[in-house]
Amino acid sequence: MAATKKAVLGPLVGAVDQGTSSTRFLVFNSKTAELLSHHQVEIKQEFPREGWVEQDPKEILQSVYECIEKTCEKLGQLNIDISNIKAIGVSNQRETTVVWDKLTGEPLYNAVVWLDLRTQSTVENLSKRIPGNNNFVKSKTGLPLSTYFSAVKLRWLLDNVRKVQKAVEEDRALFGTIDSWLIWSLTGGANGGVHCTDVTNASRTMLFNIHSLEWDKELCEFFEIPMKVLPNVRSSSEIYGLMKISHSLKAGALEGVPISGCLGDQSAALVGQMCFQDGQAKNTYGTGCFLLCNTGRKCVFSEHGLLTTVAYKLGRDKPVYYALEGSVAIAGAVIRWLRDNLGIIQTSEEIEKLAKEVGTSYGCYFVPAFSGLYAPYWEPSARGIICGLTQFTNKCHIAFAALEAVCFQTREILDAMNRDCGIPLSHLQVDGGMTNNKILMQLQADILYIPVVKPSMPETTALGAAMAAGAAEGVGVWSLEPEDLSAVTMERFEPQINAEESEIRYSTWKKAVMKSMGWVTTQSSESGDPSIFCSLPLGFFIVSSMVMLIGARYISGIP
């Protein structure tokens, strides 16, 4: 942290980092990339039915205000003048879908989170309409037709929520991912808020042509989405609008500060890790796990279950860069599940201590397919399983197996990426909250059998958003020239087990993954119907019973 004397720090840049689990506001020195202060607030997730995941858009917005206010207070305590904040960037959980009323500023329904599975039958019905020899959706968007992306979530809202239907009919409805909702609200909301998104977030909607960089009329017609509800698409680094402070926010000094950077969280981390060259890759460990490899100015289409996506476009007149992405739905979320659902741990940090006690899963494997399997399988019927249990298995082994699961899932997408790119990665750059867990990082190096390299400042997602904001035309306080980028100190984890043992553990994991598939029918995942239980194999009840017993044993420790 900065010294308490009134040092001349030069221009500062703020970054809103709105994730699935929490919201943060961070302030960086634009000359040194030093993190000066930040504040974090955890965000609630709601699970109204089996497979459904929602959040309250107003709570998300309020958490942003709270984080800005508290960070400004902390800067004041450090004698840092907040009038030095020259720009603000926004990074966000992607695909999460919000529809709101542009006249009142009120959300018309909860945000439907990227993990949500309610749209499975919508996906299946749409799949039947795509010609087998011409998958125009994938060729235009780089994405498979999946519950993951925004178009099917928006389609569900239009089909099922009368308030949304009525607002569309009356031309009052606006759609956006979380970045759009925040930028619109922070630039005035119903009083002149700017309705926009950037190319990285637009590329995750399944409505955006990643070649022409425009909303695609054919895709909108296919999903029956009215184009009038869509935000304007801008580059990732330009002035979108100026902060108009809510009456509830004391940090009035940010009034009029430009919001000039916008990147989906994974693209922001790619920028923050300075992966600006072809073939550079990073893996972010958050609620999910996301491995992105920069493929330069060309779209590379995967033959091994990866997505083609927009990496960034750092200025209106700058070229667009693309990436291959491997997406894992559940990473940090498995730790939260052990804490909130089973009560095995009271804080997320405790998992490292439990795992360290045993140093092995003792043959226990955990496939946390709570929202189906993403890359490289794209298997919505999968569900979570814990297998290989014996009477010897205890909560420490399950904790270790949960961390191993994150590493095995990363290995699967790294293998796919190596096959697509043809040049295996020599090391893996990592970031995100989970990288503070040294057991996890060592496990990851062992399972990949390559070194894992972690920056000393793990907040690379926020850093990427700040870099984009500070470098924007009209702001110009952050240079993205290679010679001006600050050198980052790194911590390196080398593999410590032999390759044969690594392969044996990985092949056993693959066996467990196969057992996780085909557990649910479309009807059950869609409706939350009790008949789900009729379609589940006996193994589900055995594992569920054991998990419930473990949970009951530790339930009294829930915070």
C-alpha positions in Angstrom: 0.0 0.0 0.0 1.1 3.6 -0.5 2.9 5.6 2.1 0.8 7.8 4.3 2.7 11.0 3.3 1.1 13.2 0.6 3.3 11.8 -2.2 2.8 13.0 -5.8 1.4 9.9 -7.3 0.6 11.1 -10.7 -2.7 10.2 -12.5 -4.8 7.4 -10.9 -7.3 5.1 -12.6 -10.2 3.3 -11.0 -11.6 -0.1 -12.0 -15.0 -1.6 -11.2 -14.5 -5.4 -11.2 -18.0 -6.9 -11.0 -17.8 -10.7 -10.7 -20.2 -13.5 -10.0 -19.3 -13.8 -6.4 -18.3 -10.3 -5.5 -17.9 -6.7 -6.6 -14.7 -4.7 -6.1 -13.5 -1.2 -6.8 -9.7 -0.8 -7.2 -7.5 2.2 -7.8 -4.1 2.0 -9.5 -1.2 4.4 -10.2 -1.2 4.7 -14.0 2.6 5.2 -14.1 3.6 2.1 -12.0 0.5 -0.1 -12.1 0.7 -0.2 -8.3 -2.6 -1.1 -6.5 -3.2 1.7 -4.0 -6.5 0.7 -2.4 -9.6 -1.3 -3.0 -12.8 -2.5 -1.4 -14.8 -5.7 -1.9 -18.4 -6.7 -1.3 -19.7 -10.3 -1.6 -22.8 -10.7 -3.9 -25.7 -13.0 -3.2 -26.8 -15.6 -5.7 -30.4 -16.9 -5.7 -31.4 -20.4 -6.7 -35.2 -20.3 -7.1 -35.3 -23.8 -8.7 -32.9 -26.6 -9.5 -30.5 -25.3 -12.2 -31.7 -21.7 -12.0 -29.2 -19.0 -10.9 -30.2 -15.4 -10.5 -28.9 -12.1 -8.9 -30.5 -8.8 -8.1 -29.3 -6.1 -10.5 -30.1 -3.4 -8.0 -27.9 -5.2 -5.3 -25.1 -5.4 -7.9 -25.4 -1.7 -8.6 -25.5 -0.8 -4.9 -22.5 -2.9 -4.3 -20.6 -0.9 -6.9 -21.6 2.4 -5.2 -20.5 0.9 -1.8 -17.2 -0.3 -3.1 -16.4 3.1 -4.8 -17.4 5.0 -1.6 -15.3 2.8 0.7 -12.3 2.8 -1.5 -12.4 6.6 -1.7 -12.6 6.7 2.1 -9.5 4.4 2.3 -7.6 6.6 -0.2 -8.5 9.7 2.0 -7.0 7.9 5.1 -3.8 7.3 3.0 -3.7 11.1 2.2 -4.2 10.3 -1.5 -6.3 12.9 -3.3 -9.2 11.2 -5.2 -9.4 14.1 -7.6 -6.3 12.4 -9.2 -8.6 9.6 -10.5 -8.7 10.5 -14.2 -10.7 7.5 -15.6 -12.7 4.5 -14.6 -12.8 1.1 -16.3 -15.4 -1.6 -16.0 -14.8 -5.3 -16.0 -17.7 -7.7 -15.5 -19.0 -11.3 -15.3 -20.0 -12.1 -18.9 -23.2 -13.5 -20.4 -25.3 -12.6 -17.3 -28.4 -11.0 -18.7 -30.4 -8.0 -17.5 -33.5 -6.3 -19.0 -34.6 -3.0 -17.5 -37.0 -0.2 -18.0 -35.3 2.8 -19.6 -37.9 5.3 -18.2 -37.8 4.2 -14.6 -34.4 2.5 -14.4 -36.0 -0.5 -12.7 -34.9 -4.0 -13.6 -37.9 -6.0 -15.1 -36.6 -9.3 -13.7 -33.6 -10.6 -11.8 -30.3 -10.9 -13.7 -30.2 -14.4 -15.2 -26.6 -15.6 -14.4 -24.3 -17.2 -17.0 -24.4 -20.5 -15.0 -28.2 -20.7 -15.3 -29.6 -23.9 -17.0 -33.3 -23.0 -17.4 -32.9 -22.5 -21.1 -31.9 -26.1 -22.0 -35.2 -26.9 -23.9 -34.9 -23.5 -25.7 -31.4 -24.6 -26.8 -32.7 -28.0 -28.0 -35.6 -26.5 -29.9 -33.3 -23.9 -31.6 -30.7 -26.6 -32.4 -33.3 -28.5 -34.5 -33.5 -25.4 -36.7 -29.8 -25.2 -37.6 -28.9 -27.1 -40.8 -26.5 -29.9 -40.1 -24.1 -28.8 -42.9 -24.2 -25.1 -42.1 -23.9 -24.1 -38.4 -24.2 -20.3 -39.2 -24.5 -19.5 -35.5 -21.1 -21.0 -34.7 -19.4 -19.6 -37.9 -20.7 -16.1 -37.1 -20.2 -16.1 -33.3 -17.5 -18.6 -32.6 -19.8 -20.1 -30.0 -21.7 -23.4 -29.7 -25.5 -23.1 -29.1 -25.5 -23.4 -25.3 -27.4 -22.3 -22.1 -24.2 -20.3 -21.3 -24.7 -17.4 -23.6 -27.0 -14.3 -23.4 -29.3 -14.8 -26.5 -31.1 -17.8 -25.1 -31.5 -16.2 -21.6 -33.0 -13.1 -23.3 -35.3 -15.4 -25.4 -36.5 -17.0 -22.1 -37.2 -13.7 -20.5 -39.2 -12.6 -23.6 -41.1 -15.9 -23.6 -41.8 -16.1 -19.9 -41.9 -12.7 -18.2 -44.9 -10.5 -18.9 -43.3 -7.3 -17.6 -40.5 -7.8 -20.1 -42.9 -8.5 -23.0 -44.9 -5.4 -22.2 -41.9 -3.2 -21.9 -40.6 -4.4 -25.3 -44.1 -3.8 -26.8 -44.1 -0.2 -25.4 -40.5 0.4 -26.4 -39.3 0.8 -22.8 -37.0 -2.2 -22.6 -33.2 -2.2 -22.7 -31.1 -5.4 -22.7 -27.6 -5.6 -21.5 -24.9 -7.8 -19.9 -23.7 -6.5 -16.5 -21.3 -3.9 -18.1 -24.2 -2.3 -20.0 -26.4 -2.1 -16.9 -23.6 -0.6 -14.8 -22.4 2.0 -17.5 -26.0 3.0 -18.2 -26.7 3.5 -14.4 -23.3 5.2 -13.6 -23.7 7.7 -16.5 -27.2 8.9 -15.4 -29.5 6.0 -15.8 -33.1 7.2 -16.7 -31.6 10.7 -16.9 -29.5 10.3 -20.0 -27.6 7.1 -19.2 -25.4 5.7 -22.1 -26.6 2.3 -23.4 -23.5 0.6 -24.7 -21.3 -2.5 -24.5 -17.9 -3.4 -25.8 -16.9 -5.9 -28.4 -15.7 -8.5 -25.9 -19.0 -8.6 -24.0 -21.0 -8.4 -27.3 -19.1 -11.4 -28.6 -20.6 -13.5 -25.7 -24.3 -12.8 -26.5 -24.6 -15.1 -29.6 -26.1 -12.1 -31.4 -22.8 -10.5 -32.5 -20.9 -11.2 -35.7 -17.3 -11.5 -34.6 -16.1 -10.8 -38.2 -18.1 -7.7 -39.0 -18.1 -6.6 -35.3 -21.8 -5.7 -35.5 -25.1 -7.1 -34.2 -26.1 -9.6 -36.8 -29.6 -9.3 -38.4 -29.8 -13.0 -39.3 -28.9 -14.1 -35.7 -31.4 -11.7 -34.2 -34.1 -13.1 -36.4 -33.1 -16.7 -35.6 -33.4 -16.0 -31.8 -36.4 -13.6 -32.4 -34.6 -10.8 -30.5 -35.8 -7.2 -31.4 -32.6 -5.3 -32.3 -34.0 -2.1 -30.7 -33.3 -3.5 -27.2 -29.6 -4.0 -27.9 -26.8 -1.7 -26.7 -24.5 0.2 -29.0 -21.3 -1.7 -29.5 -18.0 0.2 -28.9 -14.4 -0.6 -28.6 -12.9 -1.7 -25.2 -11.0 1.6 -24.8 -12.8 4.9 -25.4 -14.8 7.4 -23.5 -18.4 6.1 -23.2 -19.8 8.8 -20.8 -19.1 10.6 -17.6 -19.8 9.5 -14.1 -23.1 11.0 -12.7 -23.0 10.3 -9.0 -26.0 8.8 -7.3 -27.4 10.8 -4.4 -26.5 7.8 -2.2 -22.8 8.2 -3.0 -20.6 10.5 -0.9 -17.7 10.2 -3.3 -18.7 13.3 -5.2 -15.2 13.9 -6.4 -15.8 11.2 -9.1 -18.6 13.2 -10.7 -17.6 13.9 -14.3 -14.8 11.3 -14.4 -14.9 9.5 -17.7 -15.8 5.8 -17.9 -13.4 4.9 -20.7 -12.6 1.2 -20.4 -14.9 -1.9 -20.7 -13.9 -5.5 -21.0 -15.5 -8.8 -20.1 -13.6 -10.2 -17.1 -11.6 -12.8 -19.0 -10.5 -10.3 -21.7 -9.6 -7.9 -18.9 -7.4 -10.5 -17.3 -5.7 -11.2 -20.7 -4.9 -7.5 -21.0 -3.9 -7.2 -17.3 -1.5 -10.2 -17.8 -0.1 -8.3 -20.8 -0.8 -11.2 -23.2 -0.5 -9.0 -26.3 1.4 -11.5 -28.5 0.1 -14.4 -30.5 0.2 -17.6 -28.5 0.3 -15.9 -25.0 -2.2 -17.4 -22.6 -3.6 -16.9 -19.1 -5.9 -18.8 -16.8 -8.2 -17.0 -14.4 -9.4 -18.8 -11.3 -12.7 -17.2 -10.2 -16.2 -18.6 -9.8 -15.4 -20.5 -13.0 -12.1 -21.1 -14.6 -11.2 -19.5 -18.0 -8.1 -20.1 -20.1 -7.6 -17.6 -23.0 -5.0 -17.8 -25.6 -4.3 -14.7 -27.8 -4.6 -15.7 -31.5 -3.8 -12.3 -32.9 -5.8 -10.7 -35.6 -7.2 -13.9 -37.0 -10.1 -16.0 -35.8 -9.0 -19.5 -35.0 -11.9 -22.0 -34.9 -11.4 -24.9 -32.5 -11.8 -28.6 -33.3 -11.6 -29.6 -29.7 -14.5 -27.9 -27.9 -13.0 -24.4 -27.3 -14.7 -21.1 -28.1 -13.5 -18.4 -30.5 -14.0 -15.0 -29.0 -13.0 -11.4 -29.2 -9.9 -10.8 -27.0 -9.9 -6.9 -27.1 -10.1 -3.9 -29.3 -8.1 -1.2 -27.5 -9.4 1.9 -29.3 -12.0 2.9 -31.9 -9.3 3.0 -34.7 -7.3 0.0 -33.3 -7.4 -3.5 -34.7 -9.5 -6.2 -33.1 -7.7 -9.2 -31.5 -9.2 -12.6 -31.1 -8.7 -15.5 -28.6 -9.4 -19.2 -28.2 -11.1 -19.8 -24.8 -11.7 -22.8 -22.7 -14.5 -22.2 -20.1 -14.9 -24.2 -16.9 -18.2 -23.5 -15.1 -17.3 -24.3 -11.5 -13.9 -23.5 -9.9 -14.1 -21.1 -6.9 -17.8 -21.9 -6.8 -17.0 -25.4 -5.5 -15.3 -23.8 -2.5 -18.3 -21.6 -1.8 -20.5 -24.7 -2.1 -18.4 -26.6 0.5 -18.8 -23.5 2.8 -22.4 -22.6 2.3 -24.1 -25.9 1.4 -22.1 -28.5 3.4 -20.6 -26.4 6.1 -17.3 -28.3 5.8 -15.4 -24.9 6.0 -16.4 -21.6 7.6 -14.3 -19.4 5.4 -13.1 -20.0 1.8 -9.5 -19.7 3.0 -9.9 -22.8 5.3 -9.8 -25.2 2.4 -6.1 -24.8 2.0 -5.6 -25.8 5.6 -7.8 -28.9 5.3 -6.2 -30.0 2.0 -2.7 -29.5 3.6 -3.6 -31.8 6.5 -3.9 -34.9 4.2 -1.9 -33.9 1.1 -4.0 -36.3 -1.0 -7.6 -37.1 -1.9 -6.9 -40.7 -1.1 -8.6 -41.9 -4.3 -11.6 -39.6 -3.9 -12.6 -37.6 -7.1 -15.0 -34.7 -7.2 -16.5 -33.6 -10.5 -18.3 -30.3 -9.7 -20.6 -30.3 -12.8 -23.3 -28.3 -11.0 -24.2 -26.5 -14.2 -23.4 -29.3 -16.6 -19.9 -29.5 -18.2 -18.5 -26.7 -20.3 -15.3 -27.0 -22.4 -14.3 -29.3 -23.9 -17.5 -31.4 -23.5 -20.5 -28.9 -23.7 -22.6 -31.5 -21.9 -25.6 -30.0 -20.2 -26.9 -33.3 -18.8 -23.9 -33.7 -16.5 -24.2 -33.1 -12.7 -21.7 -33.1 -9.9 -20.5 -36.3 -8.4 -18.1 -37.3 -5.6 -16.8 -40.9 -6.2 -14.1 -43.2 -4.9 -15.5 -42.8 -1.3 -14.5 -45.3 1.4 -15.1 -45.3 5.2 -11.6 -43.7 5.5 -12.7 -40.7 3.4 -13.1 -37.5 5.5 -13.7 -33.8 4.9 -10.0 -33.2 4.3 -9.9 -35.6 1.4 -13.1 -34.0 -0.1 -11.5 -30.6 0.3 -8.3 -31.8 -1.5 -10.4 -33.5 -4.2 -12.3 -30.1 -4.8 -9.0 -28.3 -5.4 -7.8 -31.2 -7.7 -11.0 -30.9 -9.6 -10.2 -27.2 -10.5 -6.7 -28.4 -11.7 -8.0 -31.4 -13.7 -10.6 -29.2 -15.5 -7.8 -26.7 -16.4 -5.7 -29.6 -17.7 -8.6 -30.7 -20.0 -8.9 -27.2 -21.6 -5.1 -26.8 -21.8 -4.8 -30.1 -23.7 -7.6 -28.9 -26.1 -5.8 -25.6 -26.6 -2.4 -27.3 -27.3 -4.1 -29.5 -30.0 -5.8 -26.5 -31.6 -2.8 -24.2 -31.6 -0.2 -26.9 -32.3 2.4 -25.3 -30.0 2.2 -26.6 -26.5 2.4 -23.9 -23.8 5.8 -24.0 -22.0 4.2 -22.5 -18.8 0.8 -21.2 -17.6 0.3 -17.6 -16.5 -2.4 -17.5 -13.8 -4.5 -15.0 -11.9 -7.7 -14.6 -9.9 -8.6 -14.9 -6.2 -7.9 -18.6 -5.9 -4.3 -18.2 -6.9 -3.6 -17.1 -3.3 -4.0 -20.8 -2.4 -0.4 -22.3 -2.6 -1.7 -25.9 -2.5 -3.9 -25.2 -5.5 -1.0 -23.6 -7.5 1.4 -26.5 -6.7 -1.3 -29.1 -7.6 -1.9 -27.2 -10.9 1.8 -27.4 -11.8 1.9 -31.1 -10.9 -1.2 -32.0 -12.9 -0.2 -29.9 -16.0 3.4 -31.0 -15.6 4.6 -27.5 -16.6 5.5 -24.5 -14.4 2.7 -22.2 -13.2 3.6 -18.5 -13.1 1.6 -16.1 -10.9 2.1 -12.3 -10.7 2.7 -10.9 -7.3 -0.3 -8.7 -7.7 -3.1 -11.1 -8.6 -5.8 -8.4 -9.5 -5.1 -8.6 -13.2 -8.7 -8.4 -14.2 -9.2 -5.0 -12.6 -5.7 -4.0 -13.9 -6.7 -4.8 -17.5 -9.9 -2.7 -17.1 -7.8 0.2 -15.7 -5.2 -0.1 -18.5 -8.0 0.1 -21.1 -9.6 3.1 -19.3 -6.3 5.0 -18.8 -5.1 4.4 -22.4 -8.4 5.7 -24.0 -8.2 8.6 -26.4 -9.0 11.8 -24.5 -7.6 10.3 -21.3 -4.1 9.2 -22.2 -2.7 8.6 -18.8 -1.6 5.0 -19.3 0.8 3.9 -22.1 0.3 0.5 -23.6 3.6 0.6 -25.5 5.7 -2.5 -24.6 8.6 -0.5 -23.4 6.4 1.5 -21.0 4.6 -1.5 -19.4 5.7 -2.1 -15.8 7.7 -5.3 -15.2 5.7 -7.6 -13.0 7.3 -9.7 -10.3 6.3 -13.4 -10.6 6.1 -16.4 -8.3 6.8 -19.7 -10.0 5.5 -23.2 -9.1 7.5 -26.1 -10.6 6.0 -29.6 -11.0 7.1 -31.8 -8.1 5.7 -35.2 -9.0 6.7 -37.5 -11.9 4.9 -37.4 -15.2 3.6 -41.0 -14.8 1.8 -40.3 -11.5 0.4 -37.1 -13.0 -1.0 -39.1 -16.0 -2.5 -41.8 -13.7 -4.4 -39.3 -11.6 -5.6 -37.5 -14.8 -6.9 -40.6 -16.4 -8.8 -41.6 -13.2 -10.3 -38.1 -13.2 -11.5 -38.7 -16.9 -13.2 -41.9 -15.8 -15.1 -39.9 -13.1 -16.1 -37.2 -15.7 -17.7 -40.0 -17.8 -19.7 -41.1 -14.8 -21.0 -37.5 -14.3 -22.7 -37.4 -17.7 -26.3 -38.1 -18.6 -27.8 -37.6 -15.1 -30.7 -35.3 -15.9 -33.4 -34.9 -18.5 -34.3 -31.6 -20.2 -37.7 -31.5 -18.5 -36.2 -31.7 -15.0 -33.5 -29.1 -15.6 -36.0 -26.7 -17.1 -38.9 -26.9 -14.7 -37.5 -27.9 -11.4 -40.1 -30.7 -11.5 -39.9 -33.3 -8.6 -40.0 -36.0 -11.3 -36.3 -35.2 -11.7 -35.7 -37.9 -9.0 -37.4 -40.5 -11.3 -34.7 -39.9 -13.9 -31.6 -40.2 -11.6 -29.6 -43.4 -11.2 -29.2 -45.0 -7.9 -25.6 -43.8 -7.7 -26.9 -40.2 -7.3 -28.8 -41.2 -4.1 -25.8 -43.0 -2.7 -23.5 -40.1 -3.2 -26.1 -37.6 -2.1 -26.8 -39.5 1.1 -23.1 -39.6 1.9 -22.7 -35.9 1.2 -25.8 -35.1 3.3 -24.3 -37.2 6.2 -21.0 -35.3 5.9 -23.0 -32.0 5.7 -25.1 -32.9 8.7 -22.0 -33.7 10.7 -20.5 -30.2 10.1 -23.6 -28.2 9.6 -23.4 -26.5 13.0 -20.2 -24.7 11.8 -22.0 -22.7 9.1 -21.2 -19.0 9.6 
